[in-house]
């Protein structure tokens, strides 16, 4: 599937709506793939994507304009919650969390 046929790869609403916590083991310094500079270590076992816990969340890895043309700057190295979010429902269709994220940004559900 290409970015022209998959709105999940260029929407960005989820990346600018939710907090993203993941296991520290996913950090590059711990043997994982997520760049350390894009995460904040929370405790001995958890890390969080920078920017995702702000009052108006926006993941530090998000590039572009939400709902227009946005993408993950570390798509190949994104943490497991981001990978799992897209697997819950193909292209967000029928997914309540996707619909809520899109609504927060004035976008119609998929």
Gaussian input, Z-matrix of N, CA and C with variables (Angstrom, degrees):
# hf/3-21g

backbone

0 1
 N
 C     1     B1
 C     2     B2     1     A1
 N     3     B3     2     A2     1     D1
 C     4     B4     3     A3     2     D2
 C     5     B5     4     A4     3     D3
 N     6     B6     5     A5     4     D4
 C     7     B7     6     A6     5     D5
 C     8     B8     7     A7     6     D6
 N     9     B9     8     A8     7     D7
 C    10    B10     9     A9     8     D8
 C    11    B11    10    A10     9     D9
 N    12    B12    11    A11    10    D10
 C    13    B13    12    A12    11    D11
 C    14    B14    13    A13    12    D12
 N    15    B15    14    A14    13    D13
 C    16    B16    15    A15    14    D14
 C    17    B17    16    A16    15    D15
 N    18    B18    17    A17    16    D16
 C    19    B19    18    A18    17    D17
 C    20    B20    19    A19    18    D18
 N    21    B21    20    A20    19    D19
 C    22    B22    21    A21    20    D20
 C    23    B23    22    A22    21    D21
 N    24    B24    23    A23    22    D22
 C    25    B25    24    A24    23    D23
 C    26    B26    25    A25    24    D24
 N    27    B27    26    A26    25    D25
 C    28    B28    27    A27    26    D26
 C    29    B29    28    A28    27    D27
 N    30    B30    29    A29    28    D28
 C    31    B31    30    A30    29    D29
 C    32    B32    31    A31    30    D30
 N    33    B33    32    A32    31    D31
 C    34    B34    33    A33    32    D32
 C    35    B35    34    A34    33    D33
 N    36    B36    35    A35    34    D34
 C    37    B37    36    A36    35    D35
 C    38    B38    37    A37    36    D36
 N    39    B39    38    A38    37    D37
 C    40    B40    39    A39    38    D38
 C    41    B41    40    A40    39    D39
 N    42    B42    41    A41    40    D40
 C    43    B43    42    A42    41    D41
 C    44    B44    43    A43    42    D42
 N    45    B45    44    A44    43    D43
 C    46    B46    45    A45    44    D44
 C    47    B47    46    A46    45    D45
 N    48    B48    47    A47    46    D46
 C    49    B49    48    A48    47    D47
 C    50    B50    49    A49    48    D48
 N    51    B51    50    A50    49    D49
 C    52    B52    51    A51    50    D50
 C    53    B53    52    A52    51    D51
 N    54    B54    53    A53    52    D52
 C    55    B55    54    A54    53    D53
 C    56    B56    55    A55    54    D54
 N    57    B57    56    A56    55    D55
 C    58    B58    57    A57    56    D56
 C    59    B59    58    A58    57    D57
 N    60    B60    59    A59    58    D58
 C    61    B61    60    A60    59    D59
 C    62    B62    61    A61    60    D60
 N    63    B63    62    A62    61    D61
 C    64    B64    63    A63    62    D62
 C    65    B65    64    A64    63    D63
 N    66    B66    65    A65    64    D64
 C    67    B67    66    A66    65    D65
 C    68    B68    67    A67    66    D66
 N    69    B69    68    A68    67    D67
 C    70    B70    69    A69    68    D68
 C    71    B71    70    A70    69    D69
 N    72    B72    71    A71    70    D70
 C    73    B73    72    A72    71    D71
 C    74    B74    73    A73    72    D72
 N    75    B75    74    A74    73    D73
 C    76    B76    75    A75    74    D74
 C    77    B77    76    A76    75    D75
 N    78    B78    77    A77    76    D76
 C    79    B79    78    A78    77    D77
 C    80    B80    79    A79    78    D78
 N    81    B81    80    A80    79    D79
 C    82    B82    81    A81    80    D80
 C    83    B83    82    A82    81    D81
 N    84    B84    83    A83    82    D82
 C    85    B85    84    A84    83    D83
 C    86    B86    85    A85    84    D84
 N    87    B87    86    A86    85    D85
 C    88    B88    87    A87    86    D86
 C    89    B89    88    A88    87    D87
 N    90    B90    89    A89    88    D88
 C    91    B91    90    A90    89    D89
 C    92    B92    91    A91    90    D90
 N    93    B93    92    A92    91    D91
 C    94    B94    93    A93    92    D92
 C    95    B95    94    A94    93    D93
 N    96    B96    95    A95    94    D94
 C    97    B97    96    A96    95    D95
 C    98    B98    97    A97    96    D96
 N    99    B99    98    A98    97    D97
 C   100   B100    99    A99    98    D98
 C   101   B101   100   A100    99    D99
 N   102   B102   101   A101   100   D100
 C   103   B103   102   A102   101   D101
 C   104   B104   103   A103   102   D102
 N   105   B105   104   A104   103   D103
 C   106   B106   105   A105   104   D104
 C   107   B107   106   A106   105   D105
 N   108   B108   107   A107   106   D106
 C   109   B109   108   A108   107   D107
 C   110   B110   109   A109   108   D108
 N   111   B111   110   A110   109   D109
 C   112   B112   111   A111   110   D110
 C   113   B113   112   A112   111   D111
 N   114   B114   113   A113   112   D112
 C   115   B115   114   A114   113   D113
 C   116   B116   115   A115   114   D114
 N   117   B117   116   A116   115   D115
 C   118   B118   117   A117   116   D116
 C   119   B119   118   A118   117   D117
 N   120   B120   119   A119   118   D118
 C   121   B121   120   A120   119   D119
 C   122   B122   121   A121   120   D120
 N   123   B123   122   A122   121   D121
 C   124   B124   123   A123   122   D122
 C   125   B125   124   A124   123   D123
 N   126   B126   125   A125   124   D124
 C   127   B127   126   A126   125   D125
 C   128   B128   127   A127   126   D126
 N   129   B129   128   A128   127   D127
 C   130   B130   129   A129   128   D128
 C   131   B131   130   A130   129   D129
 N   132   B132   131   A131   130   D130
 C   133   B133   132   A132   131   D131
 C   134   B134   133   A133   132   D132
 N   135   B135   134   A134   133   D133
 C   136   B136   135   A135   134   D134
 C   137   B137   136   A136   135   D135
 N   138   B138   137   A137   136   D136
 C   139   B139   138   A138   137   D137
 C   140   B140   139   A139   138   D138
 N   141   B141   140   A140   139   D139
 C   142   B142   141   A141   140   D140
 C   143   B143   142   A142   141   D141
 N   144   B144   143   A143   142   D142
 C   145   B145   144   A144   143   D143
 C   146   B146   145   A145   144   D144
 N   147   B147   146   A146   145   D145
 C   148   B148   147   A147   146   D146
 C   149   B149   148   A148   147   D147
 N   150   B150   149   A149   148   D148
 C   151   B151   150   A150   149   D149
 C   152   B152   151   A151   150   D150
 N   153   B153   152   A152   151   D151
 C   154   B154   153   A153   152   D152
 C   155   B155   154   A154   153   D153
 N   156   B156   155   A155   154   D154
 C   157   B157   156   A156   155   D155
 C   158   B158   157   A157   156   D156
 N   159   B159   158   A158   157   D157
 C   160   B160   159   A159   158   D158
 C   161   B161   160   A160   159   D159
 N   162   B162   161   A161   160   D160
 C   163   B163   162   A162   161   D161
 C   164   B164   163   A163   162   D162
 N   165   B165   164   A164   163   D163
 C   166   B166   165   A165   164   D164
 C   167   B167   166   A166   165   D165
 N   168   B168   167   A167   166   D166
 C   169   B169   168   A168   167   D167
 C   170   B170   169   A169   168   D168
 N   171   B171   170   A170   169   D169
 C   172   B172   171   A171   170   D170
 C   173   B173   172   A172   171   D171
 N   174   B174   173   A173   172   D172
 C   175   B175   174   A174   173   D173
 C   176   B176   175   A175   174   D174
 N   177   B177   176   A176   175   D175
 C   178   B178   177   A177   176   D176
 C   179   B179   178   A178   177   D177
 N   180   B180   179   A179   178   D178
 C   181   B181   180   A180   179   D179
 C   182   B182   181   A181   180   D180
 N   183   B183   182   A182   181   D181
 C   184   B184   183   A183   182   D182
 C   185   B185   184   A184   183   D183
 N   186   B186   185   A185   184   D184
 C   187   B187   186   A186   185   D185
 C   188   B188   187   A187   186   D186
 N   189   B189   188   A188   187   D187
 C   190   B190   189   A189   188   D188
 C   191   B191   190   A190   189   D189
 N   192   B192   191   A191   190   D190
 C   193   B193   192   A192   191   D191
 C   194   B194   193   A193   192   D192
 N   195   B195   194   A194   193   D193
 C   196   B196   195   A195   194   D194
 C   197   B197   196   A196   195   D195
 N   198   B198   197   A197   196   D196
 C   199   B199   198   A198   197   D197
 C   200   B200   199   A199   198   D198
 N   201   B201   200   A200   199   D199
 C   202   B202   201   A201   200   D200
 C   203   B203   202   A202   201   D201
 N   204   B204   203   A203   202   D202
 C   205   B205   204   A204   203   D203
 C   206   B206   205   A205   204   D204
 N   207   B207   206   A206   205   D205
 C   208   B208   207   A207   206   D206
 C   209   B209   208   A208   207   D207
 N   210   B210   209   A209   208   D208
 C   211   B211   210   A210   209   D209
 C   212   B212   211   A211   210   D210
 N   213   B213   212   A212   211   D211
 C   214   B214   213   A213   212   D212
 C   215   B215   214   A214   213   D213
 N   216   B216   215   A215   214   D214
 C   217   B217   216   A216   215   D215
 C   218   B218   217   A217   216   D216
 N   219   B219   218   A218   217   D217
 C   220   B220   219   A219   218   D218
 C   221   B221   220   A220   219   D219
 N   222   B222   221   A221   220   D220
 C   223   B223   222   A222   221   D221
 C   224   B224   223   A223   222   D222
 N   225   B225   224   A224   223   D223
 C   226   B226   225   A225   224   D224
 C   227   B227   226   A226   225   D225
 N   228   B228   227   A227   226   D226
 C   229   B229   228   A228   227   D227
 C   230   B230   229   A229   228   D228
 N   231   B231   230   A230   229   D229
 C   232   B232   231   A231   230   D230
 C   233   B233   232   A232   231   D231
 N   234   B234   233   A233   232   D232
 C   235   B235   234   A234   233   D233
 C   236   B236   235   A235   234   D234
 N   237   B237   236   A236   235   D235
 C   238   B238   237   A237   236   D236
 C   239   B239   238   A238   237   D237
 N   240   B240   239   A239   238   D238
 C   241   B241   240   A240   239   D239
 C   242   B242   241   A241   240   D240
 N   243   B243   242   A242   241   D241
 C   244   B244   243   A243   242   D242
 C   245   B245   244   A244   243   D243
 N   246   B246   245   A245   244   D244
 C   247   B247   246   A246   245   D245
 C   248   B248   247   A247   246   D246
 N   249   B249   248   A248   247   D247
 C   250   B250   249   A249   248   D248
 C   251   B251   250   A250   249   D249
 N   252   B252   251   A251   250   D250
 C   253   B253   252   A252   251   D251
 C   254   B254   253   A253   252   D252
 N   255   B255   254   A254   253   D253
 C   256   B256   255   A255   254   D254
 C   257   B257   256   A256   255   D255
 N   258   B258   257   A257   256   D256
 C   259   B259   258   A258   257   D257
 C   260   B260   259   A259   258   D258
 N   261   B261   260   A260   259   D259
 C   262   B262   261   A261   260   D260
 C   263   B263   262   A262   261   D261
 N   264   B264   263   A263   262   D262
 C   265   B265   264   A264   263   D263
 C   266   B266   265   A265   264   D264
 N   267   B267   266   A266   265   D265
 C   268   B268   267   A267   266   D266
 C   269   B269   268   A268   267   D267
 N   270   B270   269   A269   268   D268
 C   271   B271   270   A270   269   D269
 C   272   B272   271   A271   270   D270
 N   273   B273   272   A272   271   D271
 C   274   B274   273   A273   272   D272
 C   275   B275   274   A274   273   D273
 N   276   B276   275   A275   274   D274
 C   277   B277   276   A276   275   D275
 C   278   B278   277   A277   276   D276
 N   279   B279   278   A278   277   D277
 C   280   B280   279   A279   278   D278
 C   281   B281   280   A280   279   D279
 N   282   B282   281   A281   280   D280
 C   283   B283   282   A282   281   D281
 C   284   B284   283   A283   282   D282
 N   285   B285   284   A284   283   D283
 C   286   B286   285   A285   284   D284
 C   287   B287   286   A286   285   D285
 N   288   B288   287   A287   286   D286
 C   289   B289   288   A288   287   D287
 C   290   B290   289   A289   288   D288
 N   291   B291   290   A290   289   D289
 C   292   B292   291   A291   290   D290
 C   293   B293   292   A292   291   D291
 N   294   B294   293   A293   292   D292
 C   295   B295   294   A294   293   D293
 C   296   B296   295   A295   294   D294
 N   297   B297   296   A296   295   D295
 C   298   B298   297   A297   296   D296
 C   299   B299   298   A298   297   D297
 N   300   B300   299   A299   298   D298
 C   301   B301   300   A300   299   D299
 C   302   B302   301   A301   300   D300
 N   303   B303   302   A302   301   D301
 C   304   B304   303   A303   302   D302
 C   305   B305   304   A304   303   D303
 N   306   B306   305   A305   304   D304
 C   307   B307   306   A306   305   D305
 C   308   B308   307   A307   306   D306
 N   309   B309   308   A308   307   D307
 C   310   B310   309   A309   308   D308
 C   311   B311   310   A310   309   D309
 N   312   B312   311   A311   310   D310
 C   313   B313   312   A312   311   D311
 C   314   B314   313   A313   312   D312
 N   315   B315   314   A314   313   D313
 C   316   B316   315   A315   314   D314
 C   317   B317   316   A316   315   D315
 N   318   B318   317   A317   316   D316
 C   319   B319   318   A318   317   D317
 C   320   B320   319   A319   318   D318
 N   321   B321   320   A320   319   D319
 C   322   B322   321   A321   320   D320
 C   323   B323   322   A322   321   D321
 N   324   B324   323   A323   322   D322
 C   325   B325   324   A324   323   D323
 C   326   B326   325   A325   324   D324
 N   327   B327   326   A326   325   D325
 C   328   B328   327   A327   326   D326
 C   329   B329   328   A328   327   D327

   B1=1.4449
   B2=1.5229
   B3=1.3066
   B4=1.4565
   B5=1.5201
   B6=1.3355
   B7=1.4566
   B8=1.5232
   B9=1.3269
   B10=1.4563
   B11=1.5212
   B12=1.3345
   B13=1.4541
   B14=1.5248
   B15=1.3151
   B16=1.4574
   B17=1.5274
   B18=1.3461
   B19=1.4662
   B20=1.5235
   B21=1.3344
   B22=1.4700
   B23=1.5160
   B24=1.3191
   B25=1.4574
   B26=1.5282
   B27=1.3337
   B28=1.4707
   B29=1.5274
   B30=1.3343
   B31=1.4639
   B32=1.5285
   B33=1.3380
   B34=1.4580
   B35=1.5138
   B36=1.3321
   B37=1.4637
   B38=1.5266
   B39=1.3163
   B40=1.4709
   B41=1.5271
   B42=1.3223
   B43=1.4681
   B44=1.5307
   B45=1.3154
   B46=1.4601
   B47=1.5257
   B48=1.3468
   B49=1.4581
   B50=1.5206
   B51=1.3170
   B52=1.4597
   B53=1.5273
   B54=1.3178
   B55=1.4642
   B56=1.5252
   B57=1.3371
   B58=1.4617
   B59=1.5249
   B60=1.3216
   B61=1.4649
   B62=1.5216
   B63=1.3213
   B64=1.4608
   B65=1.5213
   B66=1.3124
   B67=1.4643
   B68=1.5282
   B69=1.3376
   B70=1.4680
   B71=1.5166
   B72=1.3198
   B73=1.4635
   B74=1.5283
   B75=1.3417
   B76=1.4620
   B77=1.5259
   B78=1.3384
   B79=1.4639
   B80=1.5254
   B81=1.3354
   B82=1.4626
   B83=1.5221
   B84=1.3213
   B85=1.4626
   B86=1.5245
   B87=1.3359
   B88=1.4621
   B89=1.5255
   B90=1.3378
   B91=1.4586
   B92=1.5112
   B93=1.3341
   B94=1.4617
   B95=1.5203
   B96=1.3009
   B97=1.4676
   B98=1.5222
   B99=1.3329
   B100=1.4654
   B101=1.5352
   B102=1.3436
   B103=1.4670
   B104=1.5333
   B105=1.3168
   B106=1.4647
   B107=1.5266
   B108=1.3175
   B109=1.4553
   B110=1.5149
   B111=1.3277
   B112=1.4626
   B113=1.5194
   B114=1.3359
   B115=1.4591
   B116=1.5210
   B117=1.3120
   B118=1.4589
   B119=1.5189
   B120=1.3168
   B121=1.4602
   B122=1.5188
   B123=1.3282
   B124=1.4563
   B125=1.5235
   B126=1.3254
   B127=1.4667
   B128=1.5204
   B129=1.3162
   B130=1.4676
   B131=1.5193
   B132=1.3244
   B133=1.4568
   B134=1.5287
   B135=1.3406
   B136=1.4634
   B137=1.5215
   B138=1.3194
   B139=1.4583
   B140=1.5303
   B141=1.3352
   B142=1.4712
   B143=1.5191
   B144=1.3159
   B145=1.4652
   B146=1.5297
   B147=1.3255
   B148=1.4628
   B149=1.5263
   B150=1.3125
   B151=1.4551
   B152=1.5101
   B153=1.3254
   B154=1.4620
   B155=1.5211
   B156=1.3377
   B157=1.4648
   B158=1.5263
   B159=1.3275
   B160=1.4632
   B161=1.5222
   B162=1.3216
   B163=1.4583
   B164=1.5330
   B165=1.3203
   B166=1.4666
   B167=1.5186
   B168=1.3371
   B169=1.4632
   B170=1.5214
   B171=1.3098
   B172=1.4647
   B173=1.5188
   B174=1.3061
   B175=1.4548
   B176=1.5225
   B177=1.3131
   B178=1.4586
   B179=1.5242
   B180=1.3179
   B181=1.4666
   B182=1.5292
   B183=1.3331
   B184=1.4633
   B185=1.5270
   B186=1.3230
   B187=1.4589
   B188=1.5230
   B189=1.3359
   B190=1.4536
   B191=1.5163
   B192=1.3242
   B193=1.4498
   B194=1.5256
   B195=1.3264
   B196=1.4663
   B197=1.5215
   B198=1.3207
   B199=1.4569
   B200=1.5115
   B201=1.3138
   B202=1.4615
   B203=1.5226
   B204=1.2934
   B205=1.4624
   B206=1.5174
   B207=1.3063
   B208=1.4597
   B209=1.5233
   B210=1.3189
   B211=1.4588
   B212=1.5156
   B213=1.3014
   B214=1.4567
   B215=1.5190
   B216=1.3193
   B217=1.4538
   B218=1.5207
   B219=1.3229
   B220=1.4724
   B221=1.5261
   B222=1.3106
   B223=1.4583
   B224=1.5311
   B225=1.3152
   B226=1.4670
   B227=1.5264
   B228=1.3278
   B229=1.4676
   B230=1.5284
   B231=1.3210
   B232=1.4653
   B233=1.5336
   B234=1.3475
   B235=1.4631
   B236=1.5335
   B237=1.3160
   B238=1.4668
   B239=1.5343
   B240=1.3568
   B241=1.4708
   B242=1.5334
   B243=1.3150
   B244=1.4661
   B245=1.5203
   B246=1.3165
   B247=1.4687
   B248=1.5252
   B249=1.3214
   B250=1.4703
   B251=1.5195
   B252=1.3340
   B253=1.4585
   B254=1.5202
   B255=1.3022
   B256=1.4577
   B257=1.5157
   B258=1.3299
   B259=1.4621
   B260=1.5227
   B261=1.3330
   B262=1.4763
   B263=1.5109
   B264=1.3025
   B265=1.4722
   B266=1.5247
   B267=1.3345
   B268=1.4617
   B269=1.5278
   B270=1.3022
   B271=1.4606
   B272=1.5190
   B273=1.3217
   B274=1.4554
   B275=1.5130
   B276=1.3203
   B277=1.4584
   B278=1.5249
   B279=1.3159
   B280=1.4489
   B281=1.5179
   B282=1.3107
   B283=1.4590
   B284=1.5313
   B285=1.3232
   B286=1.4721
   B287=1.5286
   B288=1.3279
   B289=1.4647
   B290=1.5221
   B291=1.3133
   B292=1.4629
   B293=1.5306
   B294=1.3233
   B295=1.4664
   B296=1.5306
   B297=1.3483
   B298=1.4763
   B299=1.5214
   B300=1.3270
   B301=1.4680
   B302=1.5187
   B303=1.3159
   B304=1.4607
   B305=1.5264
   B306=1.3366
   B307=1.4674
   B308=1.5285
   B309=1.3298
   B310=1.4715
   B311=1.5225
   B312=1.3095
   B313=1.4497
   B314=1.5147
   B315=1.3437
   B316=1.4540
   B317=1.5158
   B318=1.3299
   B319=1.4688
   B320=1.5263
   B321=1.3088
   B322=1.4642
   B323=1.5200
   B324=1.3319
   B325=1.4666
   B326=1.5229
   B327=1.3270
   B328=1.4764
   B329=1.5159
   A1=108.48
   A2=118.40
   A3=121.73
   A4=109.75
   A5=115.80
   A6=119.22
   A7=111.68
   A8=118.36
   A9=119.76
   A10=111.72
   A11=118.91
   A12=120.73
   A13=112.81
   A14=117.87
   A15=121.39
   A16=110.21
   A17=117.44
   A18=119.62
   A19=113.00
   A20=117.94
   A21=120.21
   A22=112.58
   A23=117.56
   A24=119.01
   A25=113.10
   A26=118.16
   A27=117.96
   A28=114.09
   A29=118.83
   A30=123.19
   A31=111.06
   A32=116.99
   A33=122.29
   A34=116.15
   A35=118.86
   A36=120.47
   A37=111.93
   A38=117.59
   A39=119.64
   A40=110.73
   A41=117.07
   A42=121.99
   A43=112.08
   A44=115.73
   A45=120.77
   A46=110.61
   A47=115.79
   A48=119.93
   A49=114.71
   A50=117.50
   A51=120.02
   A52=113.20
   A53=114.77
   A54=121.19
   A55=107.25
   A56=116.27
   A57=120.57
   A58=109.86
   A59=115.61
   A60=122.62
   A61=108.54
   A62=115.95
   A63=120.37
   A64=109.66
   A65=116.02
   A66=121.56
   A67=110.39
   A68=116.56
   A69=120.81
   A70=112.34
   A71=116.79
   A72=120.84
   A73=111.85
   A74=117.59
   A75=121.33
   A76=112.94
   A77=118.04
   A78=121.86
   A79=110.30
   A80=116.59
   A81=120.62
   A82=111.55
   A83=117.44
   A84=120.66
   A85=112.61
   A86=116.34
   A87=121.61
   A88=111.59
   A89=116.25
   A90=120.65
   A91=114.47
   A92=117.64
   A93=121.60
   A94=111.69
   A95=116.62
   A96=122.35
   A97=114.69
   A98=118.82
   A99=121.38
   A100=109.24
   A101=117.32
   A102=119.88
   A103=111.29
   A104=116.24
   A105=122.06
   A106=112.80
   A107=117.90
   A108=121.83
   A109=114.54
   A110=116.88
   A111=121.00
   A112=112.32
   A113=115.98
   A114=119.89
   A115=111.15
   A116=114.76
   A117=123.26
   A118=106.26
   A119=116.72
   A120=119.84
   A121=108.70
   A122=116.87
   A123=122.08
   A124=112.59
   A125=115.63
   A126=121.43
   A127=108.13
   A128=117.15
   A129=120.56
   A130=114.00
   A131=117.57
   A132=118.86
   A133=115.35
   A134=118.52
   A135=120.73
   A136=113.78
   A137=114.71
   A138=122.81
   A139=106.83
   A140=115.99
   A141=121.29
   A142=108.57
   A143=116.17
   A144=119.65
   A145=108.84
   A146=116.38
   A147=121.57
   A148=109.91
   A149=115.13
   A150=121.44
   A151=115.12
   A152=117.19
   A153=118.60
   A154=112.96
   A155=117.62
   A156=119.22
   A157=112.67
   A158=117.20
   A159=120.78
   A160=110.67
   A161=115.97
   A162=120.39
   A163=110.40
   A164=115.88
   A165=121.83
   A166=105.81
   A167=117.77
   A168=120.89
   A169=113.34
   A170=114.31
   A171=122.04
   A172=106.86
   A173=115.82
   A174=120.70
   A175=109.92
   A176=116.49
   A177=122.03
   A178=112.57
   A179=117.58
   A180=120.88
   A181=112.82
   A182=117.55
   A183=120.63
   A184=110.34
   A185=115.12
   A186=122.28
   A187=108.07
   A188=117.37
   A189=120.65
   A190=113.38
   A191=115.35
   A192=123.40
   A193=109.94
   A194=115.92
   A195=121.62
   A196=109.90
   A197=116.03
   A198=122.44
   A199=114.77
   A200=116.91
   A201=120.47
   A202=108.71
   A203=115.83
   A204=122.93
   A205=106.58
   A206=116.27
   A207=121.98
   A208=108.20
   A209=115.51
   A210=119.13
   A211=110.09
   A212=115.22
   A213=121.75
   A214=108.47
   A215=116.01
   A216=121.04
   A217=113.27
   A218=116.96
   A219=120.90
   A220=110.00
   A221=117.31
   A222=122.01
   A223=112.87
   A224=117.67
   A225=121.04
   A226=111.79
   A227=117.41
   A228=122.43
   A229=112.08
   A230=118.10
   A231=121.03
   A232=110.52
   A233=116.66
   A234=120.05
   A235=112.28
   A236=115.41
   A237=121.45
   A238=114.55
   A239=121.14
   A240=117.64
   A241=112.12
   A242=116.82
   A243=120.08
   A244=110.42
   A245=116.49
   A246=120.45
   A247=110.37
   A248=116.50
   A249=121.60
   A250=112.07
   A251=117.53
   A252=120.84
   A253=110.27
   A254=117.25
   A255=121.83
   A256=114.22
   A257=117.15
   A258=120.35
   A259=113.02
   A260=116.87
   A261=119.46
   A262=112.42
   A263=116.80
   A264=120.71
   A265=106.59
   A266=117.65
   A267=119.97
   A268=111.94
   A269=116.48
   A270=124.02
   A271=112.91
   A272=118.21
   A273=121.32
   A274=114.94
   A275=117.32
   A276=120.75
   A277=109.78
   A278=115.59
   A279=121.23
   A280=114.36
   A281=117.92
   A282=121.01
   A283=109.51
   A284=115.86
   A285=121.87
   A286=112.46
   A287=118.50
   A288=121.23
   A289=110.54
   A290=116.90
   A291=121.00
   A292=109.92
   A293=116.71
   A294=121.07
   A295=110.91
   A296=117.64
   A297=121.05
   A298=110.74
   A299=116.40
   A300=120.24
   A301=110.25
   A302=116.60
   A303=119.83
   A304=111.23
   A305=117.85
   A306=121.71
   A307=110.94
   A308=117.34
   A309=120.54
   A310=112.25
   A311=115.72
   A312=120.57
   A313=112.29
   A314=116.23
   A315=121.12
   A316=114.11
   A317=116.54
   A318=120.82
   A319=110.06
   A320=115.95
   A321=121.18
   A322=110.13
   A323=117.96
   A324=119.48
   A325=110.30
   A326=115.69
   A327=119.60
   A328=110.36
   D1=138.34
   D2=-179.84
   D3=-100.00
   D4=169.02
   D5=178.91
   D6=-65.63
   D7=-20.88
   D8=179.20
   D9=-77.15
   D10=-19.33
   D11=179.71
   D12=-108.71
   D13=-6.24
   D14=-177.82
   D15=-120.81
   D16=100.49
   D17=-178.17
   D18=-62.92
   D19=-19.73
   D20=178.67
   D21=-64.75
   D22=-27.26
   D23=-177.19
   D24=-89.82
   D25=-1.40
   D26=175.82
   D27=-138.40
   D28=10.67
   D29=179.43
   D30=-82.52
   D31=-60.18
   D32=178.70
   D33=82.49
   D34=-2.23
   D35=-176.84
   D36=-60.99
   D37=-41.30
   D38=-179.64
   D39=-65.41
   D40=-34.32
   D41=-178.92
   D42=-71.82
   D43=-14.07
   D44=179.68
   D45=-120.22
   D46=30.60
   D47=-179.35
   D48=-138.07
   D49=-29.05
   D50=-170.64
   D51=-123.33
   D52=151.04
   D53=172.87
   D54=-76.13
   D55=140.71
   D56=-177.91
   D57=-121.11
   D58=99.76
   D59=175.96
   D60=-102.64
   D61=143.14
   D62=-179.02
   D63=-152.74
   D64=166.66
   D65=-178.99
   D66=-66.83
   D67=134.77
   D68=177.74
   D69=-56.23
   D70=-25.55
   D71=179.00
   D72=-60.24
   D73=-17.55
   D74=178.96
   D75=-81.86
   D76=-9.68
   D77=177.90
   D78=-72.22
   D79=146.39
   D80=178.85
   D81=-55.64
   D82=-40.91
   D83=-178.20
   D84=-65.99
   D85=-15.81
   D86=179.97
   D87=-106.36
   D88=8.46
   D89=179.37
   D90=99.05
   D91=1.28
   D92=179.44
   D93=-93.59
   D94=-158.84
   D95=-174.94
   D96=-112.65
   D97=-21.35
   D98=-174.67
   D99=-71.53
   D100=123.64
   D101=178.98
   D102=-59.84
   D103=128.39
   D104=-178.07
   D105=-56.02
   D106=-36.86
   D107=-177.03
   D108=-65.91
   D109=-15.45
   D110=179.90
   D111=-99.55
   D112=6.71
   D113=-177.14
   D114=-130.02
   D115=157.26
   D116=174.47
   D117=-116.10
   D118=128.26
   D119=177.84
   D120=-78.57
   D121=127.15
   D122=-177.58
   D123=-92.12
   D124=-43.91
   D125=179.86
   D126=-159.50
   D127=-164.70
   D128=-177.55
   D129=-63.93
   D130=-20.30
   D131=-175.92
   D132=-122.56
   D133=-13.62
   D134=-175.51
   D135=-122.65
   D136=148.93
   D137=172.09
   D138=-132.43
   D139=166.65
   D140=-179.15
   D141=-138.61
   D142=140.58
   D143=175.99
   D144=-65.09
   D145=131.43
   D146=178.43
   D147=-56.64
   D148=140.33
   D149=177.44
   D150=85.25
   D151=-18.09
   D152=-175.84
   D153=-78.80
   D154=-8.01
   D155=178.44
   D156=-109.11
   D157=11.96
   D158=177.34
   D159=-72.40
   D160=162.84
   D161=177.83
   D162=-55.51
   D163=-41.83
   D164=171.91
   D165=-110.92
   D166=89.15
   D167=-173.25
   D168=-58.66
   D169=142.42
   D170=170.54
   D171=-159.14
   D172=111.84
   D173=-178.79
   D174=-58.48
   D175=138.38
   D176=-179.77
   D177=-62.68
   D178=-20.21
   D179=-179.85
   D180=-86.95
   D181=-7.25
   D182=-178.34
   D183=-76.31
   D184=130.51
   D185=-179.42
   D186=-119.54
   D187=133.03
   D188=175.64
   D189=104.28
   D190=-164.52
   D191=-176.16
   D192=-110.18
   D193=124.19
   D194=-179.09
   D195=-57.32
   D196=132.50
   D197=176.84
   D198=80.33
   D199=-9.44
   D200=179.74
   D201=-109.78
   D202=-66.32
   D203=176.60
   D204=-158.41
   D205=98.58
   D206=-179.10
   D207=-131.68
   D208=149.26
   D209=178.40
   D210=-151.41
   D211=163.27
   D212=177.70
   D213=-84.89
   D214=123.25
   D215=179.81
   D216=-71.74
   D217=-13.19
   D218=178.81
   D219=-127.80
   D220=36.53
   D221=-173.24
   D222=-47.22
   D223=-46.45
   D224=-178.78
   D225=-67.79
   D226=-22.49
   D227=-175.01
   D228=-114.33
   D229=11.99
   D230=-176.84
   D231=-62.94
   D232=153.57
   D233=-178.78
   D234=-73.40
   D235=165.97
   D236=-175.18
   D237=-57.28
   D238=-38.96
   D239=179.54
   D240=-60.28
   D241=-34.01
   D242=179.08
   D243=-70.48
   D244=-40.38
   D245=177.52
   D246=-63.71
   D247=-43.52
   D248=-177.68
   D249=-68.83
   D250=-34.37
   D251=-179.30
   D252=-56.86
   D253=-44.97
   D254=-179.34
   D255=-72.26
   D256=-19.16
   D257=-178.84
   D258=-85.51
   D259=-17.93
   D260=-175.56
   D261=-62.74
   D262=-38.03
   D263=177.08
   D264=-150.07
   D265=131.07
   D266=-179.26
   D267=-54.71
   D268=125.08
   D269=179.40
   D270=53.50
   D271=28.38
   D272=177.34
   D273=73.89
   D274=-2.43
   D275=-176.52
   D276=-64.09
   D277=120.45
   D278=179.40
   D279=80.86
   D280=3.95
   D281=-178.31
   D282=-92.69
   D283=120.56
   D284=-177.85
   D285=-61.88
   D286=-42.10
   D287=-179.30
   D288=-64.19
   D289=-40.64
   D290=177.09
   D291=-61.87
   D292=-46.12
   D293=-179.75
   D294=-61.16
   D295=-41.05
   D296=178.11
   D297=-64.10
   D298=-44.10
   D299=-179.91
   D300=-62.25
   D301=-45.96
   D302=-179.97
   D303=-63.58
   D304=-40.02
   D305=179.04
   D306=-62.06
   D307=-37.80
   D308=178.63
   D309=-59.82
   D310=-23.17
   D311=-178.47
   D312=-110.16
   D313=15.66
   D314=176.51
   D315=72.65
   D316=23.88
   D317=-178.94
   D318=-105.52
   D319=145.65
   D320=176.86
   D321=-71.46
   D322=152.16
   D323=175.50
   D324=-64.63
   D325=157.48
   D326=177.97
   D327=-79.01

